[in-house]
């Protein structure tokens, strides 16, 4: 397990090295893994749209995120289709929070965690590279949001590492 004390946006590269060996990755697992990431992106999009109802500084921090998540959703749907899967249309359960900005921050944390959990198991390098980009986009959006609303800028998933699953090594 990798523990990152001073989280930098390059941290997912080190964390991505953990996981199954290349020959243990199965294309058959890709649709489920990609759909887990997709469900989180749908939830992030919902949470980001809710932020539009609050103060301008936090709303401004989400505009690039909304555009990036719309693009990532389209890409993830295509990836799932490439593996003969059916892309989910269901967002992950939204994080419960006292404000829309806090809800988005929590949802970004959940998205980063789900992506870190999937990245090492995906069979294709193109999928892993895209998920890595999504992690850095979510982390940048989270840092921007927290710089406006206060709180720790480093995503918890970077500080504590991805959830450990059986069969993974780091």
Secondary structure as UniProt FT lines:
FT   TURN            9..10
FT   HELIX           11..16
FT   HELIX           22..24
FT   HELIX           27..51
FT   TURN            52..53
FT   HELIX           56..82
FT   TURN            83..84
FT   HELIX           100..119
FT   TURN            120..121
FT   HELIX           125..149
FT   HELIX           156..160
FT   TURN            166..167
//
